[in-house]
């Protein structure tokens, strides 16, 4: 959504933070992509690094 709106650059890595209503618990560095190219092998979303992720997954 941010890439589609032009809020983030497509040619630079970005830090993403995610979680649930209990707080942020996951941090990734990704190469962003627009929704139209999300699954494209050359220009789609690419996870470059997992910085933080919970060891014990809890599914609500």
Beta strands, then each sheet from edge to edge (+ up, - down):
strand 1: 13-20
strand 2: 23-31
strand 3: 46-52
sheet 1: 1+ 2- 3+
end
